Amino acid sequence: MRNETITQCVLFPELFDKPLAAQFDQSQTSSDGGAVLLKAADQRLELTASLAACLRDRRQAGKVDHELIELLRQRVYGLACGYADGNDAARLARDPVHKLLLDRDPIGGEALASQPTLSRFENAVGGKTLFRLGETLAQAVIERHRRRRHGRARRITIDLDPTDDPTHGAQQLSLFNGHYDTWCYLPLLGFVQFDDEAEQYLVAALLRPGTATAHDGALGLLARLVACLRRAFPKARLRARLDGGFASPQLLDWLDAQPQLEYVVGLAKNAVLKRRAQKLMRQARRRSRRSGHTEHLYGECLYAAQSWAGPRRVIIKAEVVYHPDRAPKDNPRFLVTNLAGSPRQVYESVYCQRGEIENRIKELHELEIGRTSCSRFWANQFRLLLTAAAYVLLQELRLRAARTGCARAQVATLRLRLLKLAASVQASVRRLVFHLPASFPYFQDWRRVALALGARTG
């Protein structure tokens, strides 16, 4: 029966001086020729192999066509290439490059797993396995940077931040969140930064119900990351940098109890803190009236909430926001910290730098980390981790692209420049050949990344 769902030929009879026909009939070609870089990066990190080792195959051996590691790699590589939906497997099943990424013959090899197989795979993972997968992801990333930096770092900064993941179905624990005004999940994402490097590396992704508070699950996640980092970098100073939603008494008590752990945590304003900031706020208002611009001053005080064990150092930012067509607006901000620097230095040079992780979270949304459309909560947690693994591979490509035009490129640009490369695949007894466009504009960048990942000129 003829398949009418896919247009095989498109005709433009009057666009040029001759009729143009576009036919989708090249079976041994792929639009993802650059994706071999993903496999090279994965081999260096041993990421998918480590994750697959956490899985237990409970299927009947005689009915297995696709090994678990193949299913895992199919999803991770597909996500990195921009295929977030399991339904994409229907069109990619015979793609020669994607077959090759799973160590299959690109020409005569068996087709990749179908959408139903991938769906069963995602839904077969339970809570204990997901915990091991999360730990393995963090260990793989930290071990990669331990090798890269030879176990040496002066300071490692840990950033945790939630993000909203709107849902559009009857997913388990999808709940209405009044702050975001939608039904959603609230994933918690963890990043680490080494010394003053610009990049923050993703190490954790924890799915949470839509009504979770910012600090739900944060203490356990932070404790595991601190322990893992201390094993890998025993001489490094660790620093936790968190926004105001994390300032629970339990988390602050835990931070104070840790040796050689610095922290700076946002603090929600209240009547007592506003009174402490009154003098600075008056000065900021006078300055703003004189200058006609936004003004801010910094100070500090000792403060102890009723639920705290004792007083802690609180940094005050007294700010007046000025708009020419509106009345000036008071905007006091507060931080709790055990750092010893000046209030301005702690606020501007330490805390404000956490704003950069917003760019990392935007990149994760470009990878469609919010495609948590499975009915089961655990299946959606698994999808979150698969997307996190794909992002780790793309961060590795960006790291290997140092001193190229891709060194600070967003992941969407990395995908476009390095992965989305038309390829015609040929296989012989002796070797595989990718025929790539001679006019490819990012050839030099692609070549440098390939060489950094173990390729050789020949």
HELIX and SHEET records of a PDB file:
HELIX    1   1 GLY A   33  ALA A   35  5                                   3    
HELIX    2   2 VAL A   36  LEU A   45  1                                  10    
HELIX    3   3 LEU A   47  ALA A   52  1                                   6    
HELIX    4   4 ALA A   61  LYS A   63  5                                   3    
HELIX    5   5 LEU A   68  ALA A   80  1                                  13    
HELIX    6   6 GLY A   86  ASP A   88  5                                   3    
HELIX    7   7 ALA A   89  LEU A   92  1                                   4    
HELIX    8   8 PRO A   96  LEU A  101  1                                   6    
HELIX    9   9 GLN A  115  ASN A  123  1                                   9    
HELIX   10  10 GLY A  127  ARG A  148  1                                  22    
HELIX   11  11 ALA A  218  ALA A  232  1                                  15    
HELIX   12  12 GLY A  244  PHE A  246  5                                   3    
HELIX   13  13 PRO A  249  ALA A  257  1                                   9    
HELIX   14  14 ALA A  271  ARG A  276  1                                   6    
HELIX   15  15 GLN A  278  SER A  291  1                                  14    
HELIX   16  16 PRO A  343  ARG A  344  1                                   2    
HELIX   17  17 GLN A  345  VAL A  350  3                                   6    
HELIX   18  18 TYR A  351  GLU A  356  5                                   6    
HELIX   19  19 ILE A  357  GLU A  366  1                                  10    
HELIX   20  20 PHE A  377  ARG A  400  1                                  24    
HELIX   21  21 VAL A  411  LEU A  414  1                                   4    
HELIX   22  22 ARG A  415  LEU A  419  3                                   5    
HELIX   23  23 PHE A  443  ALA A  452  1                                  10    
SHEET    1   A 2 CYS A   9  PHE A  12  0                                        
SHEET    2   A 2 LEU A  20  GLN A  23 -1                                        
SHEET    1   B 3 THR A  29  SER A  30  0                                        
SHEET    2   B 3 ALA A 423  ALA A 427 -1                                        
SHEET    3   B 3 LEU A 432  HIS A 435 -1                                        
SHEET    1   C 8 TYR A 201  LEU A 206  0                                        
SHEET    2   C 8 LEU A 188  PHE A 194 -1                                        
SHEET    3   C 8 ARG A 155  PRO A 162 -1                                        
SHEET    4   C 8 ARG A 237  LEU A 242  1                                        
SHEET    5   C 8 LEU A 261  LEU A 267  1                                        
SHEET    6   C 8 ARG A 333  THR A 337 -1                                        
SHEET    7   C 8 ARG A 312  HIS A 323 -1                                        
SHEET    8   C 8 GLU A 295  TYR A 303 -1                                        
SHEET    1   D 8 TYR A 201  LEU A 206  0                                        
SHEET    2   D 8 LEU A 188  PHE A 194 -1                                        
SHEET    3   D 8 ARG A 155  PRO A 162 -1                                        
SHEET    4   D 8 ARG A 237  LEU A 242  1                                        
SHEET    5   D 8 LEU A 261  LEU A 267  1                                        
SHEET    6   D 8 ARG A 333  THR A 337 -1                                        
SHEET    7   D 8 ARG A 312  HIS A 323 -1                                        
SHEET    8   D 8 ARG A 326  ASP A 330 -1                                        
SHEET    1   E 3 ASP A 165  PRO A 166  0                                        
SHEET    2   E 3 THR A 182  TYR A 185 -1                                        
SHEET    3   E 3 LEU A 175  ASN A 177 -1                                        
END                                                                             
